[in-house]
Amino acid sequence: MTSGSKPIVIGVHVNENTMRDPNPHIPWTPDEIAATAAASRAEGASLMHFHGRTPDGEMDHSAQTYAEIIEKVRAGADLLLAPAPANVPGWSVPRRLSNLAPNQGRPETGSDFLIVEMGLAAMDSIDPRSGRFVTDDRVFLNDTRTQAELLDRAGELGMTPYLASFNVSWTRAIVAHARSRPLPGPLAVAFILGGDEFPAAHPATAAGLRAQVDLLPEDLPIEWIVSAYRGNVLEAAEEAIRRGGHVAIGAGDHHYGELGYPSTPELVAHVAELARRHGREPATPDQARALLGVPA
């Protein structure tokens, strides 16, 4: 299948750690997230990543909240779901999975993917106005042992690993794990680029994406998807579309003030239009399931 005919998986990142100033289109409650999911599906999305939030926007890591979100999303849309684990610094793997694992026993509340961040990073952000670091001590730690434990748990929970990479060292770790242990194929790899506020990741440019994609070995079956945290993904999105990759976008990643502060479904429509100009149609969730190796 050529990139010109291969369906494109469009994922959505609906709320991350994002507040509603200046873009008000950030869903926090289960009903709001479900409404965003259904509207994004109507525009061509087939995959959703989300965080549990309280009604005032704080993080909510409870299994009950995630169960409510997933149940409401599944009632109105057939998206593949890749929710965020409870990645609180210092928490053990069982505690980090405590928002997801209890819900895997029921199809109405279970998730399709387990996101596994495949490395370590200084997570300090930069103030776009001053250019200075907002913090100077935030570290995300997923050492090799933790990566392996999460990969094991994904299989035990019936979840497909969703292998996240900020930079080439993380991508090299993905390849090393794939060569040293049985992993379900094709591998679903998420390249998370970074805007000017987030220097931990490769730049949110076509060149930043190429540095990652060019590292992938030809003998490993991989389907990859690109997003940009705190940055505009659209330049990299066109590169991804041309090269047969997939794209995730959302107001949760970046406010997109340059586009008038759109909603996530509006951003999905933008990517779908871009993909069609390159001869690629948005994948249905069933097509996305087959492409990304998610069991029926």
GUDRENFI-188639 format. One record per residue (C-alpha): x, y, z; residue in one letter. Coordinates in nm, 3 decimals. Example, Ala and Ser with C-alpha at 12.3 -4.5 7.8 and 13.67 -1.06 7.14 Angstrom:
2
x, y, z, type
1.230, -0.450, 0.780, A
1.367, -0.106, 0.714, S
END
This chain:
296
x, y, z, type
0.000, 0.000, 0.000, M
0.153, 0.335, -0.101, T
0.139, 0.638, 0.124, S
-0.098, 0.793, -0.130, G
-0.362, 0.526, -0.070, S
-0.290, 0.425, 0.288, K
-0.553, 0.559, 0.532, P
-0.424, 0.806, 0.786, I
-0.492, 0.758, 1.155, V
-0.585, 1.096, 1.305, I
-0.548, 1.101, 1.679, G
-0.667, 1.368, 1.918, V
-0.502, 1.501, 2.234, H
-0.795, 1.671, 2.394, V
-0.684, 1.807, 2.731, N
-0.328, 1.723, 2.849, E
-0.244, 1.959, 3.139, N
-0.401, 2.249, 2.952, T
-0.614, 2.519, 3.108, M
-0.879, 2.720, 2.919, R
-0.696, 3.049, 2.886, D
-0.676, 3.158, 2.610, P
-0.845, 2.865, 2.428, N
-1.176, 2.775, 2.596, P
-1.218, 2.449, 2.398, H
-1.055, 2.219, 2.656, I
-1.282, 1.942, 2.789, P
-1.246, 1.852, 3.155, W
-1.555, 1.662, 3.266, T
-1.652, 1.315, 3.138, P
-1.947, 1.464, 2.948, D
-1.727, 1.730, 2.785, E
-1.461, 1.475, 2.689, I
-1.726, 1.244, 2.542, A
-1.876, 1.529, 2.339, A
-1.532, 1.624, 2.205, T
-1.468, 1.258, 2.119, A
-1.793, 1.224, 1.921, A
-1.737, 1.551, 1.734, A
-1.375, 1.455, 1.655, S
-1.488, 1.115, 1.528, R
-1.734, 1.287, 1.295, A
-1.448, 1.489, 1.144, E
-1.225, 1.185, 1.084, G
-1.047, 1.101, 1.410, A
-0.999, 0.735, 1.501, S
-0.784, 0.754, 1.818, L
-0.803, 0.961, 2.137, M
-0.559, 1.039, 2.417, H
-0.691, 1.210, 2.729, F
-0.634, 1.283, 3.097, H
-0.885, 1.264, 3.380, G
-0.961, 1.613, 3.508, R
-1.174, 1.760, 3.783, T
-1.455, 2.006, 3.701, P
-1.214, 2.294, 3.770, D
-0.934, 2.150, 3.557, G
-0.710, 1.983, 3.814, E
-0.570, 1.637, 3.744, M
-0.785, 1.342, 3.857, D
-0.609, 1.005, 3.870, H
-0.897, 0.799, 4.006, S
-1.004, 0.477, 3.833, A
-1.365, 0.582, 3.882, Q
-1.322, 0.900, 3.678, T
-1.143, 0.716, 3.399, Y
-1.415, 0.450, 3.394, A
-1.682, 0.718, 3.365, E
-1.498, 0.895, 3.083, I
-1.436, 0.577, 2.885, I
-1.791, 0.451, 2.929, E
-1.937, 0.781, 2.808, K
-1.693, 0.804, 2.517, V
-1.768, 0.448, 2.407, R
-2.142, 0.517, 2.422, A
-2.108, 0.788, 2.159, G
-1.797, 0.706, 1.954, A
-1.592, 0.404, 1.850, D
-1.252, 0.568, 1.885, L
-0.949, 0.368, 1.994, L
-0.849, 0.492, 2.337, L
-0.500, 0.565, 2.473, A
-0.558, 0.736, 2.809, P
-0.278, 0.873, 3.021, A
-0.147, 0.658, 3.306, P
-0.112, 0.832, 3.642, A
0.247, 0.939, 3.580, N
0.306, 1.108, 3.915, V
0.677, 1.147, 4.006, P
0.781, 0.883, 4.257, G
0.485, 0.654, 4.203, W
0.549, 0.284, 4.147, S
0.429, 0.111, 3.829, V
0.125, -0.046, 4.005, P
0.023, 0.294, 4.138, R
0.080, 0.460, 3.800, R
-0.158, 0.205, 3.647, L
-0.414, 0.237, 3.926, S
-0.634, 0.465, 3.713, N
-0.649, 0.214, 3.424, L
-0.588, -0.145, 3.541, A
-0.909, -0.180, 3.749, P
-1.116, -0.089, 3.441, N
-0.970, -0.346, 3.203, Q
-1.213, -0.619, 3.305, G
-1.509, -0.462, 3.124, R
-1.515, -0.371, 2.754, P
-1.725, -0.063, 2.836, E
-1.445, 0.081, 3.052, T
-1.132, -0.082, 2.911, G
-0.864, 0.097, 2.709, S
-0.702, -0.018, 2.386, D
-0.350, 0.116, 2.444, F
-0.109, 0.148, 2.732, L
0.117, 0.448, 2.678, I
0.478, 0.364, 2.766, V
0.722, 0.656, 2.768, E
1.051, 0.501, 2.659, M
1.308, 0.714, 2.836, G
1.407, 0.995, 3.068, L
1.371, 1.370, 3.024, A
1.403, 1.706, 3.197, A
1.043, 1.823, 3.178, M
1.095, 2.189, 3.259, D
0.910, 2.431, 3.034, S
0.999, 2.775, 2.902, I
0.784, 3.087, 2.937, D
0.715, 3.197, 2.578, P
0.709, 3.565, 2.678, R
1.032, 3.589, 2.876, S
1.220, 3.294, 2.726, G
1.314, 3.181, 3.076, R
1.255, 2.843, 3.235, F
0.939, 2.828, 3.443, V
1.082, 2.544, 3.657, T
1.425, 2.388, 3.691, D
1.379, 2.056, 3.872, D
1.116, 1.845, 3.693, R
1.243, 1.508, 3.577, V
1.047, 1.225, 3.415, F
1.210, 0.890, 3.489, L
1.133, 0.570, 3.303, N
1.448, 0.361, 3.329, D
1.493, 0.044, 3.127, T
1.359, -0.177, 3.406, R
1.044, 0.036, 3.431, T
0.996, 0.027, 3.054, Q
1.016, -0.353, 3.059, A
0.773, -0.375, 3.352, E
0.521, -0.155, 3.171, L
0.555, -0.361, 2.853, L
0.489, -0.677, 3.055, D
0.187, -0.521, 3.222, R
0.044, -0.413, 2.887, A
0.030, -0.777, 2.778, G
-0.120, -0.890, 3.109, E
-0.391, -0.623, 3.089, L
-0.479, -0.693, 2.725, G
-0.352, -0.352, 2.611, M
-0.142, -0.273, 2.305, T
0.181, -0.086, 2.389, P
0.180, 0.272, 2.259, Y
0.550, 0.354, 2.257, L
0.614, 0.724, 2.314, A
0.940, 0.891, 2.210, S
1.056, 1.248, 2.272, F
1.398, 1.207, 2.110, N
1.629, 0.964, 1.933, V
1.759, 0.802, 2.253, S
1.403, 0.697, 2.333, W
1.356, 0.566, 1.980, T
1.676, 0.364, 2.008, R
1.538, 0.214, 2.330, A
1.220, 0.115, 2.145, I
1.425, -0.063, 1.880, V
1.640, -0.235, 2.144, A
1.334, -0.367, 2.330, H
1.178, -0.487, 2.004, A
1.494, -0.681, 1.920, R
1.536, -0.833, 2.266, S
1.183, -0.942, 2.356, R
0.863, -1.047, 2.182, P
0.642, -0.743, 2.122, L
0.315, -0.747, 1.928, P
0.353, -0.607, 1.579, G
0.331, -0.375, 1.416, P
0.477, -0.149, 1.682, L
0.268, 0.163, 1.748, A
0.523, 0.442, 1.797, V
0.428, 0.797, 1.893, A
0.681, 1.067, 1.810, F
0.608, 1.358, 2.044, I
0.776, 1.672, 1.916, L
0.805, 1.990, 2.122, G
0.727, 2.354, 2.064, G
0.946, 2.638, 2.187, D
0.805, 2.596, 2.539, E
0.907, 2.228, 2.562, F
1.277, 2.169, 2.482, P
1.281, 1.807, 2.607, A
1.151, 1.685, 2.271, A
1.270, 1.720, 1.913, H
1.155, 2.047, 1.753, P
0.803, 2.056, 1.609, A
0.930, 2.083, 1.253, T
0.964, 1.858, 0.951, A
1.337, 1.830, 1.027, A
1.264, 1.733, 1.388, G
1.037, 1.456, 1.266, L
1.282, 1.336, 1.001, R
1.552, 1.289, 1.265, A
1.322, 1.042, 1.438, Q
1.176, 0.862, 1.137, V
1.512, 0.818, 0.966, D
1.629, 0.618, 1.268, L
1.366, 0.346, 1.223, L
1.505, 0.016, 1.092, P
1.343, -0.118, 0.777, E
1.309, -0.473, 0.912, D
1.081, -0.384, 1.204, L
0.709, -0.342, 1.132, P
0.626, 0.002, 1.273, I
0.334, 0.240, 1.236, E
0.417, 0.583, 1.371, W
0.216, 0.888, 1.463, I
0.344, 1.241, 1.523, V
0.217, 1.506, 1.763, S
0.361, 1.827, 1.908, A
0.341, 1.923, 2.274, Y
0.315, 2.300, 2.322, R
0.371, 2.353, 1.952, G
0.203, 2.356, 1.612, N
0.222, 2.010, 1.458, V
0.102, 2.106, 1.110, L
0.445, 2.144, 0.944, E
0.548, 1.803, 1.073, A
0.201, 1.670, 0.988, A
0.251, 1.733, 0.617, E
0.586, 1.554, 0.632, E
0.419, 1.262, 0.812, A
0.139, 1.241, 0.558, I
0.385, 1.233, 0.268, R
0.591, 0.959, 0.435, R
0.301, 0.730, 0.523, G
0.281, 0.819, 0.891, G
-0.009, 0.934, 1.104, H
-0.093, 1.253, 1.293, V
-0.227, 1.344, 1.638, A
-0.347, 1.696, 1.709, I
-0.555, 1.878, 1.967, G
-0.618, 2.195, 2.161, A
-0.484, 2.002, 2.460, G
-0.134, 2.010, 2.309, D
-0.128, 2.367, 2.178, H
-0.376, 2.653, 2.184, H
-0.334, 2.723, 1.808, Y
-0.386, 3.095, 1.849, G
-0.242, 3.133, 1.500, E
-0.558, 2.957, 1.376, L
-0.799, 3.154, 1.596, G
-0.810, 2.917, 1.897, Y
-1.001, 2.631, 1.732, P
-1.157, 2.330, 1.900, S
-1.002, 1.986, 1.867, T
-1.269, 1.867, 1.615, P
-1.188, 2.172, 1.402, E
-0.820, 2.077, 1.411, L
-0.909, 1.722, 1.305, V
-1.096, 1.863, 1.004, A
-0.783, 2.064, 0.916, H
-0.562, 1.753, 0.920, V
-0.820, 1.551, 0.725, A
-0.828, 1.817, 0.454, E
-0.447, 1.822, 0.441, L
-0.435, 1.443, 0.413, A
-0.689, 1.438, 0.131, R
-0.477, 1.683, -0.065, R
-0.208, 1.415, -0.054, H
-0.447, 1.137, -0.157, G
-0.504, 0.989, 0.189, R
-0.841, 0.943, 0.356, E
-0.890, 0.941, 0.734, P
-0.886, 0.587, 0.871, A
-1.197, 0.453, 1.036, T
-1.144, 0.311, 1.386, P
-1.158, -0.040, 1.237, D
-0.889, 0.053, 0.985, Q
-0.683, 0.215, 1.262, A
-0.717, -0.100, 1.470, R
-0.578, -0.310, 1.184, A
-0.298, -0.065, 1.104, L
-0.183, -0.027, 1.467, L
-0.205, -0.393, 1.561, G
-0.488, -0.364, 1.814, V
-0.675, -0.694, 1.856, P
-1.046, -0.687, 1.777, A
END
